[in-house]
Amino acid sequence: MYRLFSPNFFASNPVRFEERRIFFDTLRERQYQSDPPLFTKELSSTCPCCGYPVFDIDNGRTDSCLMCGWLFHPPYSKAEMKIALMDARKAFENDLIARPLTPHQPWLGWNTAIDLRLHMVLAAAFNSMVGESRYETLEHTLDLCHQLLSYQAFRRDVGTRLWKSHHEALEGHQTEAFEFNEDEVENTFFQYVDADQWDYLNYFLFPFHCLSPSYDPLTDLLFNCGVEKIDELDPKDWLYFVVNLQVDDPLFLFVVDDDNGKEQVEICDFTGKHLGMLPFLRSVEILERMEDGETFMANTVSIETEPEILRVQIAVFSCTEPVSR
């Protein structure tokens, strides 16, 4: 699932509009017919413009699709509707934006670099679901999309308030007009977001996985080993790694103290989520070399899953750049 956040994945795994709309319409019908509900996140409809699901964000639908911007109650006559909808679909396929830009839309989360990347990640995640039948994968991906769309809804709300506040001050001659500053607006968003509480928002905000660490097996590789204490993960985190972790994913090594105050080497994914520990003797070796100023990373070599069992083999190698947590 890490790869869903890579621009390469989005470009190389397209899904046609009709194919995704049919899939998500069918998925929504399955959820409505299921008792108890099939998924933890309710799919309230499928957008007629982009063909992706619409969640009932915070128990209240917004006036437009958070993916493409299509108005749920557009101001068109029946004669105009078909042309407007076709134009919006074409615009979304080309630019991931269905509505023409207006001066205040950057404040609402439409055409900044981070917004366009957010749309791309969401489209890639939804596309990965089309044709998928495994419940755990569908549930996990829906949770990912719900978190990112919730973040998008939050950005729209904050952006609207910033826009109104600025123009009220401008009309009252309390401030001068100024250009939209993406960095300033982003800083405002991040002041109110606790990304640590949302695993998948962490993916989006800190996409270290898009950097594929490489190493020379002859000069950089120290050893291959298994990750220990995976069985101590709580069920939610265990499932997180079962669904997300793939071969060649980067892993990071951090020094931590155990219950007795002794240093050990912890293994985490790029968001800092704990996977397990290095074996004791390997941990001692890494700690000694860290004292000499070396830094280390790891790659996932193999993953084995059985009912209630997860085994992960990693390759530990030295790297030139220090890794901080």
Protein Blocks (a to p, Z undefined) as FASTA:
>chain_A
ZZmmpmklmmmmccdfklmmmmmmmmmmmmmmpccdfbfbdcfbdcfklopacddehhia
cfbdfknopafbdcbdfklmmmmmmmmmmmmmmnopabdcdfklmmnopmgmklmmmmmm
mmmmmmmmgopabfklmmmmmmmmmmmmmmmmmmmmmmmmmmmmmmmmmmnopaccdddd
fklmmmmmmmmpcfklmmklmmmmmmmklpccdddfklmpmbdcddehklmpcfklmmmm
mmmpcghiacdddddddfkopacdddddfkopafbdcdfklmmmmmmmmmnopacddddf
bdcddehiacddddddddfbdcdZZ
